[in-house]
Amino acid sequence: MLFNSFAFWLFYAVVFLLYYRLKHRGQNVLLLLASYYFYGCWDWRFLSLIAISTLVDYTLALRIHDCQVSWKRKTLLAISLGTNLGILAFFKYFNFFAGELATLGDSVGVPLLLPTLNIILPVGISFYTFQTMSYSIDVYRGHCQPTRSLLDFSVYVSFFPQLVAGPIERASHFLPQVIQPRQWDRNAFGEGLYLVVLGLFKKIVVADNMAVLVNAIFQTPTSELTGMEVLVGVYAFAFQIYGDFSGYSAIARGISRWLGFDLMVNFRRPYFAVDPSDFWRRWHISLSQWLRDYLYIPLGGNRGGSLMTYRNLMLTMLLGGLWHGANWTFIAWGAVHGAMLCGYRYFAGENAKAVTPAQWTPLGLLTRTAQIVLMFHFVCLTWLLFRAESIGQAAGMLSVLATNLDWSPLASMTFGMLVFCAGPLMLFECWEEWQSRVDDVPAVHWSWRGLACTYALMMCLCFPPPAAATFIYFQF
């Protein structure tokens, strides 16, 4: 596996030892080599895709910036988007749509002899494709200046901490950090260490321990499950995917801080959201902002009246679901989230405002708690679709959940492990929510952070999962 070889870790130990001994250009050369080595450890053949995407968008962005003829600029942008989307569509969706068209043809009596290819999905292709696309679009819109250094742009595209699972960084935020010199910062190292340890706790203690339980439940035939087993299994998956993805994001941010970079916050306590809109301001923030700025707003946003707004929300969330994978379960997941956003907008209105902790009264706190619990269960309903192998499995598990609420030893064990592993994390995030923190690093004395890191490391050492699991979002 990617992270299990001694040579891999030795290489990156050398990278960190050399990094701040080099001048700025040397640092960027080292980062580029480290990033390509990182991706090549998975499958070196797919380095060509990153190189093609880099060269295409680097060249076309410069030509877009230098060109003054409107139709030529649009043509150059279309070539950039077409190249990126074409690569993504071929590797991620070709077999899915070919299979669905063949099934449709058979159902109407018109056999379609469409080829199916043994295509390997390149890890993280959706992340770096969206990142390079945003660069070309922002240059076209005049929101950022293109860099004329191919080295700097290559580092922006392939920066290894966030290459395979985000966050999806905007060029206007990240590229200036690549261009500017970087020096050792003691405080940044401390913040990075805290984030890495927090991420390891989320991944090892929460996500990987939950993965064992989730796999046991979702691999059991639906007819052999009880409703409570399904329920706690969905709860467990909710914390598995959160611990896994937010854990990776925290580790990526922490390593980046060690290297002198500041990545955007990708998660902000999503299970404390009070409504669908609030959830998407907290969950996978880089993707939700990308979909908003490059899909929802260009479709018309909320400028064309209520019906057009609902259409735009549904299209955005359907495509957001499809972004996650070539499966009807992901499309259904996006459709349900789109319906929740439309329903919330219809009933609550677009001017609904969140209540801050300073405004909380006992009744307000009770109301907010009820909203959080209700929203969490709505999200868990969608996670069932996300995790299920097929629509049929999801429907069967929902049927069991509605008709058979018997408790079982498996449900008790899963719930107990859930409380033990994820409970401390939720208590910590409850405190962060009360403080209205917007970052992952609490503004407390270093000794408190030290105690938190010690606890997290001890939990990682004392309660590791029976088997390590890969990061869920590597497949996207």
C-alpha positions as CSV (number, residue, x, y, z in Angstrom):
1,M,0.0,0.0,0.0
2,L,1.0,3.6,-0.5
3,F,2.0,4.5,3.1
4,N,3.5,1.1,4.2
5,S,6.9,1.1,2.7
6,F,10.1,2.1,4.6
7,A,11.4,3.9,1.5
8,F,8.3,6.1,1.3
9,W,8.7,7.4,4.9
10,L,12.5,7.7,4.6
11,F,12.1,9.8,1.5
12,Y,9.8,12.2,3.2
13,A,12.0,12.4,6.3
14,V,14.8,13.6,4.0
15,V,12.4,16.0,2.3
16,F,11.6,17.7,5.6
17,L,15.2,17.8,6.7
18,L,16.3,19.5,3.5
19,Y,13.4,21.7,2.9
20,Y,14.3,24.8,5.0
21,R,18.0,24.5,4.1
22,L,17.1,25.3,0.5
23,K,16.3,28.7,-1.1
24,H,12.8,29.4,-2.5
25,R,13.3,27.8,-5.9
26,G,15.0,24.8,-4.5
27,Q,12.1,24.3,-2.1
28,N,9.6,24.3,-5.0
29,V,11.7,21.9,-7.0
30,L,11.8,19.6,-3.9
31,L,8.1,19.9,-3.4
32,L,7.4,19.0,-7.0
33,L,9.7,15.9,-6.8
34,A,8.1,14.9,-3.5
35,S,4.6,15.4,-4.9
36,Y,5.2,13.3,-8.1
37,Y,6.9,10.6,-6.0
38,F,3.9,10.6,-3.7
39,Y,1.5,10.1,-6.5
40,G,3.8,7.7,-8.3
41,C,3.9,5.4,-5.3
42,W,0.3,4.5,-6.1
43,D,0.7,4.1,-9.9
44,W,3.5,5.9,-11.8
45,R,1.6,5.6,-15.1
46,F,-1.0,8.2,-14.0
47,L,1.6,10.8,-13.5
48,S,1.1,11.6,-17.2
49,L,-2.5,12.7,-16.4
50,I,-1.3,15.3,-13.9
51,A,1.4,16.4,-16.3
52,I,-1.0,16.8,-19.1
53,S,-3.5,18.7,-17.0
54,T,-0.7,21.0,-15.7
55,L,0.7,21.8,-19.2
56,V,-2.7,22.3,-20.8
57,D,-4.0,24.7,-18.1
58,Y,-0.7,26.5,-17.7
59,T,-0.4,27.2,-21.4
60,L,-4.1,28.1,-22.0
61,A,-4.4,30.3,-18.9
62,L,-1.5,32.4,-20.2
63,R,-3.1,32.7,-23.6
64,I,-6.5,33.6,-22.1
65,H,-4.9,36.3,-20.1
66,D,-2.9,37.8,-23.0
67,C,-5.7,37.5,-25.6
68,Q,-8.1,40.5,-26.0
69,V,-10.6,38.9,-28.4
70,S,-13.7,37.7,-26.6
71,W,-14.5,34.7,-28.8
72,K,-10.9,33.5,-28.8
73,R,-10.8,33.7,-25.0
74,K,-14.0,31.7,-24.8
75,T,-12.6,29.1,-27.2
76,L,-9.4,28.7,-25.2
77,L,-11.4,28.3,-22.0
78,A,-13.6,25.7,-23.7
79,I,-10.5,23.7,-24.7
80,S,-9.2,23.8,-21.2
81,L,-12.5,22.7,-19.7
82,G,-13.1,20.1,-22.4
83,T,-9.6,18.6,-21.9
84,N,-10.1,18.3,-18.1
85,L,-13.6,17.1,-18.2
86,G,-12.8,14.7,-21.1
87,I,-10.1,13.0,-19.0
88,L,-12.3,12.9,-16.0
89,A,-15.3,11.5,-17.9
90,F,-13.3,8.8,-19.6
91,F,-11.6,7.4,-16.5
92,K,-14.5,7.8,-14.1
93,Y,-17.7,7.5,-16.1
94,F,-17.1,5.6,-19.4
95,N,-18.0,2.1,-18.2
96,F,-20.9,3.4,-16.1
97,F,-22.7,5.2,-19.0
98,A,-21.7,2.5,-21.5
99,G,-23.3,-0.2,-19.2
100,E,-26.4,1.9,-18.6
101,L,-26.9,2.6,-22.3
102,A,-26.5,-1.1,-23.1
103,T,-29.1,-2.0,-20.4
104,L,-31.5,0.6,-21.8
105,G,-31.0,-0.8,-25.3
106,D,-31.7,-4.3,-24.2
107,S,-34.9,-3.2,-22.3
108,V,-36.4,-1.8,-25.5
109,G,-35.2,-4.6,-27.7
110,V,-32.3,-2.8,-29.4
111,P,-29.0,-4.5,-28.4
112,L,-26.1,-2.0,-28.3
113,L,-22.7,-3.6,-28.7
114,L,-20.9,-1.0,-26.6
115,P,-17.3,-1.7,-25.5
116,T,-16.4,-2.0,-21.9
117,L,-12.8,-1.3,-20.9
118,N,-10.8,-2.4,-17.9
119,I,-10.3,1.2,-16.7
120,I,-8.5,1.9,-13.4
121,L,-9.7,5.0,-11.7
122,P,-6.7,7.3,-11.0
123,V,-6.7,8.2,-7.3
124,G,-7.8,11.7,-6.5
125,I,-8.5,12.6,-10.2
126,S,-11.7,14.6,-9.3
127,F,-9.8,16.8,-6.8
128,Y,-6.9,17.9,-9.0
129,T,-9.1,18.2,-12.1
130,F,-11.5,20.6,-10.3
131,Q,-8.5,22.6,-9.0
132,T,-7.0,23.1,-12.4
133,M,-10.4,23.9,-13.9
134,S,-10.9,26.6,-11.3
135,Y,-7.6,28.2,-12.2
136,S,-8.5,28.5,-15.9
137,I,-11.9,29.9,-15.1
138,D,-10.6,32.4,-12.6
139,V,-8.0,33.7,-15.0
140,Y,-10.8,34.0,-17.7
141,R,-12.9,35.9,-15.2
142,G,-10.0,38.1,-14.1
143,H,-10.2,36.9,-10.5
144,C,-6.5,35.9,-10.5
145,Q,-3.3,36.5,-12.4
146,P,-1.7,33.6,-14.2
147,T,1.8,32.6,-13.2
148,R,4.5,32.5,-15.9
149,S,6.5,30.0,-13.9
150,L,5.7,26.4,-14.9
151,L,7.5,25.2,-11.8
152,D,5.2,27.3,-9.5
153,F,2.1,26.2,-11.3
154,S,3.2,22.5,-11.2
155,V,3.6,22.8,-7.4
156,Y,0.1,24.3,-7.2
157,V,-1.5,21.5,-9.1
158,S,0.4,18.6,-7.5
159,F,1.1,19.7,-3.9
160,F,1.2,16.3,-2.2
161,P,-0.5,17.0,1.1
162,Q,-3.8,17.8,-0.6
163,L,-3.3,16.2,-4.0
164,V,-5.5,13.1,-3.6
165,A,-8.3,14.2,-1.3
166,G,-8.3,18.0,-1.1
167,P,-9.1,20.6,0.0
168,I,-9.7,21.9,-3.5
169,E,-7.6,25.1,-3.3
170,R,-8.3,28.2,-5.4
171,A,-5.3,29.7,-7.2
172,S,-6.0,33.1,-5.7
173,H,-5.4,31.7,-2.2
174,F,-2.7,29.0,-2.7
175,L,-0.6,30.1,-5.7
176,P,0.7,33.3,-4.0
177,Q,1.9,31.1,-1.2
178,V,3.8,29.0,-3.7
179,I,5.4,32.1,-5.3
180,Q,6.4,33.8,-2.1
181,P,9.5,32.7,-0.1
182,R,8.9,30.5,3.0
183,Q,10.8,30.4,6.3
184,W,10.7,28.2,9.4
185,D,8.0,29.3,11.8
186,R,8.0,27.8,15.3
187,N,4.3,28.6,15.9
188,A,3.3,27.2,12.6
189,F,5.1,23.9,13.4
190,G,3.2,23.7,16.7
191,E,-0.1,24.3,15.0
192,G,0.7,21.8,12.3
193,L,1.6,19.2,14.9
194,Y,-1.7,19.7,16.7
195,L,-3.6,19.3,13.4
196,V,-1.7,16.1,12.4
197,V,-2.4,14.5,15.8
198,L,-6.1,15.6,15.6
199,G,-6.3,14.1,12.1
200,L,-4.7,10.8,13.2
201,F,-7.2,10.5,16.1
202,K,-10.1,11.1,13.7
203,K,-8.7,8.6,11.2
204,I,-7.4,5.8,13.5
205,V,-9.6,5.9,16.5
206,V,-12.9,7.1,15.0
207,A,-12.9,6.2,11.3
208,D,-11.0,3.0,11.2
209,N,-12.7,1.5,14.3
210,M,-16.1,2.4,12.8
211,A,-15.1,0.9,9.4
212,V,-15.0,-2.6,10.9
213,L,-18.5,-2.3,12.3
214,V,-19.9,-0.6,9.2
215,N,-18.5,-3.3,6.9
216,A,-19.9,-6.0,9.1
217,I,-23.4,-4.5,8.9
218,F,-23.5,-3.5,5.3
219,Q,-22.0,-6.8,4.1
220,T,-24.7,-8.8,6.0
221,P,-27.7,-9.7,3.9
222,T,-30.5,-7.3,4.6
223,S,-32.9,-10.1,5.5
224,E,-30.6,-11.0,8.5
225,L,-30.5,-7.4,9.9
226,T,-32.7,-5.7,12.4
227,G,-33.8,-2.1,12.2
228,M,-31.6,-1.1,15.1
229,E,-28.6,-2.7,13.5
230,V,-29.2,-0.7,10.4
231,L,-29.7,2.5,12.5
232,V,-26.5,2.1,14.5
233,G,-24.7,1.0,11.3
234,V,-25.7,4.2,9.6
235,Y,-24.6,6.2,12.7
236,A,-21.3,4.4,12.6
237,F,-20.8,5.2,8.9
238,A,-21.7,8.9,9.6
239,F,-18.7,9.1,12.0
240,Q,-16.5,6.9,9.8
241,I,-16.8,9.1,6.8
242,Y,-16.5,12.3,8.9
243,G,-13.5,11.0,10.9
244,D,-11.9,9.7,7.7
245,F,-12.3,12.7,5.5
246,S,-11.9,15.5,8.1
247,G,-9.0,13.6,9.5
248,Y,-7.3,13.6,6.2
249,S,-8.0,17.3,5.8
250,A,-6.5,18.0,9.2
251,I,-3.4,16.0,8.4
252,A,-3.0,17.8,5.1
253,R,-3.4,21.2,6.8
254,G,-0.9,20.2,9.5
255,I,1.8,19.0,7.1
256,S,1.2,22.1,4.9
257,R,1.8,24.3,8.0
258,W,5.1,22.5,8.5
259,L,6.0,23.4,4.9
260,G,5.0,27.1,5.3
261,F,1.5,26.8,3.6
262,D,-1.9,27.6,5.0
263,L,-4.7,25.4,3.4
264,M,-8.3,26.3,3.8
265,V,-10.5,24.8,6.5
266,N,-12.5,22.0,4.8
267,F,-14.7,21.0,7.7
268,R,-16.3,23.0,10.5
269,R,-18.3,20.7,12.8
270,P,-20.9,19.6,10.2
271,Y,-22.9,17.5,12.6
272,F,-23.8,20.6,14.5
273,A,-25.6,22.1,11.5
274,V,-29.2,23.2,12.0
275,D,-30.4,23.1,8.4
276,P,-29.3,21.8,5.0
277,S,-27.8,25.1,3.9
278,D,-25.8,25.3,7.2
279,F,-24.6,21.7,6.6
280,W,-23.1,22.6,3.3
281,R,-21.3,25.6,4.8
282,R,-19.6,23.1,7.2
283,W,-19.1,19.9,5.2
284,H,-16.4,19.6,2.5
285,I,-16.4,23.4,2.3
286,S,-14.0,23.5,-0.7
287,L,-16.3,21.4,-2.8
288,S,-19.5,23.1,-1.8
289,Q,-17.9,26.5,-2.6
290,W,-16.6,25.2,-5.9
291,L,-20.1,23.9,-6.9
292,R,-21.6,27.3,-5.8
293,D,-19.1,29.5,-7.7
294,Y,-18.6,27.4,-10.9
295,L,-21.9,25.7,-11.3
296,Y,-24.8,27.1,-9.3
297,I,-24.1,30.8,-9.9
298,P,-23.3,30.3,-13.7
299,L,-26.6,28.4,-14.0
300,G,-28.4,31.5,-12.7
301,G,-28.2,31.0,-8.9
302,N,-31.2,32.6,-7.3
303,R,-31.6,35.3,-9.9
304,G,-34.4,33.8,-12.0
305,G,-37.2,33.3,-9.6
306,S,-38.1,30.5,-7.3
307,L,-38.6,27.7,-9.9
308,M,-35.3,28.5,-11.6
309,T,-33.6,28.6,-8.2
310,Y,-35.0,25.1,-7.3
311,R,-33.9,23.8,-10.7
312,N,-30.4,25.2,-10.2
313,L,-30.1,23.7,-6.7
314,M,-31.2,20.3,-7.9
315,L,-28.9,20.3,-10.9
316,T,-26.0,21.4,-8.7
317,M,-26.5,18.7,-6.1
318,L,-27.2,16.0,-8.8
319,L,-23.9,16.8,-10.4
320,G,-22.3,17.0,-7.0
321,G,-23.5,13.5,-6.3
322,L,-22.2,12.3,-9.7
323,W,-18.8,13.9,-8.9
324,H,-18.5,11.4,-6.1
325,G,-18.7,8.3,-8.3
326,A,-20.4,6.5,-11.2
327,N,-23.2,4.9,-9.3
328,W,-26.9,5.6,-9.0
329,T,-26.5,5.7,-5.2
330,F,-24.4,8.8,-5.5
331,I,-26.9,10.4,-7.8
332,A,-29.7,9.6,-5.4
333,W,-27.6,11.0,-2.6
334,G,-27.2,14.3,-4.4
335,A,-30.9,14.3,-5.3
336,V,-32.0,14.0,-1.7
337,H,-29.6,16.7,-0.6
338,G,-30.9,18.9,-3.4
339,A,-34.5,18.2,-2.3
340,M,-33.6,19.1,1.3
341,L,-32.1,22.4,0.1
342,C,-35.1,23.2,-2.0
343,G,-37.5,22.3,0.9
344,Y,-35.6,24.4,3.4
345,R,-35.5,27.4,1.0
346,Y,-39.3,27.1,0.4
347,F,-40.3,26.8,4.1
348,A,-37.6,28.8,5.9
349,G,-37.0,31.4,3.2
350,E,-33.6,32.7,1.9
351,N,-33.2,35.2,4.8
352,A,-33.2,32.7,7.7
353,K,-30.4,33.6,10.1
354,A,-28.4,31.5,12.5
355,V,-28.6,32.2,16.2
356,T,-25.2,32.9,17.8
357,P,-24.2,31.6,21.3
358,A,-24.5,35.1,22.7
359,Q,-28.2,35.1,21.7
360,W,-29.0,31.7,23.1
361,T,-31.7,31.5,25.8
362,P,-32.7,28.2,27.5
363,L,-35.6,27.9,25.1
364,G,-33.3,28.9,22.2
365,L,-30.7,26.3,23.2
366,L,-33.4,23.6,23.4
367,T,-34.7,24.6,19.9
368,R,-31.2,24.6,18.5
369,T,-30.5,21.2,20.0
370,A,-33.7,19.8,18.4
371,Q,-32.7,21.3,15.0
372,I,-29.2,19.7,15.3
373,V,-30.6,16.3,16.1
374,L,-33.2,16.5,13.3
375,M,-30.6,17.6,10.8
376,F,-28.2,14.9,11.8
377,H,-30.8,12.3,11.1
378,F,-31.6,13.8,7.7
379,V,-27.9,13.6,6.9
380,C,-27.7,10.0,8.2
381,L,-30.6,9.1,5.8
382,T,-28.5,10.3,2.9
383,W,-25.4,8.5,4.2
384,L,-27.3,5.3,3.9
385,L,-27.6,6.0,0.1
386,F,-23.9,7.0,0.0
387,R,-22.7,3.8,1.6
388,A,-25.0,1.2,0.1
389,E,-23.7,-0.8,-2.9
390,S,-27.0,-0.3,-4.8
391,I,-30.4,1.4,-4.6
392,G,-31.9,-2.0,-3.9
393,Q,-29.7,-2.5,-0.8
394,A,-30.5,1.0,0.4
395,A,-34.3,0.5,-0.1
396,G,-34.1,-2.9,1.7
397,M,-32.3,-1.4,4.7
398,L,-34.8,1.4,4.9
399,S,-37.6,-1.2,4.9
400,V,-36.0,-3.1,7.7
401,L,-35.5,0.1,9.7
402,A,-39.2,1.0,9.3
403,T,-40.5,-2.5,10.2
404,N,-38.2,-4.2,12.6
405,L,-36.8,-2.2,15.5
406,D,-35.6,-5.2,17.5
407,W,-32.4,-4.6,19.6
408,S,-29.5,-7.1,19.2
409,P,-26.1,-7.8,20.7
410,L,-24.5,-6.4,17.5
411,A,-26.5,-3.2,17.8
412,S,-25.4,-2.9,21.5
413,M,-21.7,-3.5,20.6
414,T,-21.8,-1.0,17.7
415,F,-23.5,1.7,19.7
416,G,-21.0,1.2,22.6
417,M,-18.0,1.5,20.3
418,L,-19.5,4.5,18.7
419,V,-19.9,6.3,22.0
420,F,-16.4,5.3,23.1
421,C,-14.6,6.3,19.9
422,A,-16.6,9.3,18.7
423,G,-18.1,10.6,21.9
424,P,-14.9,12.5,23.0
425,L,-14.6,14.0,19.6
426,M,-18.2,15.3,19.7
427,L,-17.7,16.7,23.2
428,F,-14.7,18.6,22.0
429,E,-16.5,19.9,19.0
430,C,-19.4,20.9,21.2
431,W,-17.0,23.1,23.2
432,E,-15.7,24.5,19.9
433,E,-19.2,25.2,18.7
434,W,-20.0,27.0,21.9
435,Q,-16.8,29.1,21.4
436,S,-17.9,29.8,17.8
437,R,-14.5,28.8,16.5
438,V,-13.8,29.1,12.8
439,D,-10.5,27.2,12.8
440,D,-9.3,23.8,13.8
441,V,-6.6,25.2,16.2
442,P,-8.1,26.3,19.5
443,A,-6.9,29.6,20.9
444,V,-5.8,28.2,24.2
445,H,-2.5,27.9,26.1
446,W,-0.1,25.4,24.6
447,S,-0.3,23.2,27.7
448,W,-3.9,22.4,27.0
449,R,-3.1,21.6,23.4
450,G,-0.3,19.4,24.7
451,L,-2.7,17.5,26.9
452,A,-5.2,17.1,24.0
453,C,-2.4,15.8,21.8
454,T,-1.2,13.4,24.5
455,Y,-4.7,12.0,24.9
456,A,-5.2,11.6,21.2
457,L,-1.9,9.8,20.7
458,M,-2.5,7.5,23.6
459,M,-5.9,6.6,22.2
460,C,-4.2,5.9,18.8
461,L,-1.7,3.6,20.5
462,C,-4.1,1.8,22.9
463,F,-7.2,1.4,20.7
464,P,-6.0,0.9,17.1
465,P,-8.5,-0.8,14.7
466,P,-8.2,-4.5,14.0
467,A,-7.2,-3.6,10.4
468,A,-6.2,-0.3,8.8
469,A,-8.5,1.1,6.1
470,T,-7.7,3.3,3.2
471,F,-9.0,6.8,3.1
472,I,-12.6,6.8,1.7
473,Y,-12.1,9.9,-0.5
474,F,-9.0,8.5,-2.3
475,Q,-11.5,6.7,-4.6
476,F,-12.9,10.1,-5.8
